[in-house]
Amino acid sequence: MHTQGPDYQHLYEIAEGQAGYFTARQARAAGFTAERLSSNVKNGKFLRVVRGVYRLRHFPASPYEQLFVAHLMTGDRSVISHESALALYDLSDVLPDAVHVTIPRTASRRRKRLRLHTNRLSPDETTRYMGLPVTTVARTVADVANNGLDETLVRQAIGDALRRGLVTVEELRHQAEKRGGRARKIILEMLER
C-alpha cells in the first residue's frame, strides 16, 4: 500500500495567505505527520512560533505576528476585533494589553493572553486587512465605544478613519443604529459636527 507524503506546495499555499504562518492542524491536512513536522522544524524549514503555530522560514516574521497567532489559535471563524483592530488600522496610539478576537458564540473560550469576545458577526462586518480577518472599521469603532474605550480616543479614531477614507459616514451611521448604546451616542454626535 502506497501512502501519500506531505504536500509542501499545498502547505505553502495555505501559509502564503497567512503571511507564512500555519497551524499543526493545517500541516496535518497537507499530509504532514507530527514526526515530519518536527523534522522540518529541526532542519530549519519551519520555525515554531508557539505551540501549534509555525512559520515557513523564508517568510519574514510579520509585524502582526501576535495577531496572526491569535487568529490561528482561535480558528477560521475568528476575527481580530476591538482595540486590536483599532491598532491594526492604525487608528489609536494605545496598544491593547491583550489581543482582542471575536469568535462565534459556540467556540472555546479558554486562551492565554487573548481577550475573547463572543458575537455573531454578519459578513458585511468583517473584512481582510494586512492579510488578517478583522472587523470593519465601522464595527470596530462601535465595539470599542460600547466596550468603554475613552471617548476622546473613539472620536479620534472616527476622525482619522474618515480622513483616511477607511470608512464612510453611512457605514458609521449604520453601525451606530445597529449597535446602539454608547456607540450610537458617540458616533452620531461626531457625525453631526
C-alpha positions as a printed Julia matrix, in Angstrom:
193×3 Matrix{Float64}:
   0.0    0.0    0.0
   1.37   3.39  -1.03
   0.75   6.34   1.28
   0.92   9.86   0.01
   3.65  12.01   1.56
   3.45  15.61   2.69
   2.33  18.17   0.12
   4.74  21.09   0.53
   3.05  23.06  -2.26
  -0.36  22.82  -0.58
   1.1   23.88   2.77
   2.9   26.78   1.07
  -0.38  27.95  -0.49
  -2.08  27.87   2.91
   0.78  29.7    4.63
   1.19  32.25   1.85
  -2.28  33.62   2.56
  -1.38  33.91   6.26
   1.94  35.78   5.99
   3.82  32.47   6.11
   2.11  31.14   9.25
   0.23  27.86   9.56
  -1.1   25.56  12.26
  -0.21  21.97  13.04
  -3.78  21.1   12.02
  -3.27  22.74   8.61
   0.03  20.88   8.21
  -1.71  17.56   9.0
  -4.33  18.37   6.37
  -1.45  18.82   3.89
  -0.13  15.35   4.74
   2.48  16.17   7.39
   2.75  13.75  10.29
   3.85  15.05  13.69
   7.25  13.46  13.03
   7.61  15.15   9.62
   6.56  18.49  11.11
   9.15  18.09  13.87
  11.8   17.11  11.33
  11.13  20.26   9.3
  11.49  22.36  12.44
  14.81  20.65  13.27
  16.2   21.17   9.76
  15.12  24.82   9.75
  12.45  24.77   7.03
   9.74  25.6    9.57
  10.01  27.81  12.63
   7.88  27.05  15.68
   6.29  30.32  16.79
   4.19  28.97  19.66
   2.78  25.54  20.41
   0.75  24.51  17.37
   1.66  27.52  15.18
   4.57  27.6   12.74
   6.06  29.88  10.08
   7.82  28.96   6.86
  11.46  30.01   7.29
  11.68  32.03   4.07
   8.8   34.29   5.18
   9.99  37.1    7.46
   8.28  37.47  10.81
   5.24  39.69  10.4
   4.94  42.85  12.47
   1.45  41.47  13.16
   2.71  38.07  14.35
   0.74  38.22  17.61
  -2.45  38.85  15.65
  -1.81  36.01  13.18
  -1.05  33.65  16.05
  -4.2   34.71  17.9
  -6.34  34.2   14.81
  -4.81  30.82  14.0
  -5.15  29.62  17.6
  -8.82  30.59  17.79
  -9.96  29.1   14.5
 -11.02  30.01  10.99
 -14.16  31.84  12.08
 -12.35  34.19  14.46
 -11.59  37.81  13.58
  -9.31  40.43  15.1
 -11.55  42.98  16.81
 -12.0   45.77  19.34
  -8.8   47.54  20.46
  -6.59  45.17  18.43
  -8.47  46.02  15.23
  -8.2   49.72  16.07
  -4.41  49.32  16.45
  -4.19  47.26  13.22
  -5.96  50.04  11.3
  -3.51  52.48  12.97
  -6.43  54.44  14.43
  -5.17  54.54  18.0
  -1.94  55.24  19.81
  -2.99  52.94  22.64
  -1.67  49.4   22.37
  -4.02  46.82  23.87
  -2.7   44.73  26.75
  -4.06  41.57  25.1
  -5.08  40.56  21.59
  -8.82  41.07  21.12
 -10.54  38.44  18.98
 -14.23  37.92  18.27
 -15.28  34.29  17.98
 -18.62  32.59  17.36
 -20.7   32.01  20.47
 -20.08  28.26  20.23
 -16.27  28.45  20.22
 -13.96  27.52  23.09
 -13.32  30.45  25.44
 -10.02  29.46  27.1
  -6.91  31.12  25.71
  -3.96  32.74  27.46
  -3.05  36.33  26.58
  -6.19  36.68  24.48
  -9.29  38.71  25.17
 -12.11  36.76  23.57
 -15.41  38.35  22.68
 -18.32  36.21  21.53
 -20.69  37.6   18.98
 -22.36  36.85  15.7
 -20.8   38.98  13.01
 -22.57  39.44   9.7
 -20.42  39.12   6.56
 -20.57  42.89   5.99
 -18.98  43.46   9.43
 -15.73  41.64   8.59
 -13.01  42.19   6.04
  -9.34  41.33   5.43
  -6.68  43.9    6.27
  -2.93  43.26   6.15
  -3.79  39.63   5.45
  -5.84  39.24   8.63
  -9.56  38.71   9.09
 -10.73  41.73  11.06
 -13.9   43.59  11.93
 -14.62  46.52   9.62
 -13.63  49.98  10.77
 -17.26  50.92  11.45
 -17.88  47.77  13.51
 -14.55  48.24  15.32
 -15.43  51.81  16.31
 -18.85  50.7   17.58
 -17.3   47.81  19.53
 -14.66  49.9   21.29
 -17.19  52.63  22.07
 -19.61  50.16  23.64
 -16.7   48.44  25.4
 -15.83  51.64  27.28
 -12.77  52.96  25.43
 -12.11  56.59  26.34
 -14.48  58.8   24.33
 -11.63  61.04  23.13
  -9.88  58.02  21.62
 -13.09  56.85  19.93
 -13.64  60.32  18.44
 -10.01  60.44  17.29
 -10.4   57.05  15.6
 -13.58  58.16  13.82
 -11.96  61.37  12.57
  -8.8   59.59  11.4
 -10.77  56.82   9.7
 -12.95  59.31   7.82
  -9.94  61.43   6.75
  -8.06  58.35   5.52
 -11.08  57.01   3.64
 -11.21  53.8    5.68
 -14.91  54.24   6.44
 -17.89  56.2    5.16
 -20.37  58.29   7.1
 -23.08  55.84   6.01
 -21.17  52.83   7.39
 -20.64  54.57  10.72
 -24.27  55.69  10.92
 -25.45  52.12  10.14
 -23.29  50.63  12.92
 -24.35  53.36  15.36
 -28.01  52.5   14.8
 -27.38  48.75  14.81
 -25.18  48.63  17.94
 -26.96  51.34  19.92
 -25.83  52.37  23.4
 -22.71  54.43  23.9
 -21.59  53.73  20.31
 -24.74  55.33  18.93
 -24.3   58.42  21.09
 -20.6   58.99  20.33
 -20.75  58.18  16.62
 -23.85  60.25  15.87
 -22.53  63.23  17.88
 -19.25  63.03  15.97
 -21.01  62.86  12.6
 -23.15  65.92  13.41
 -20.06  68.11  13.76
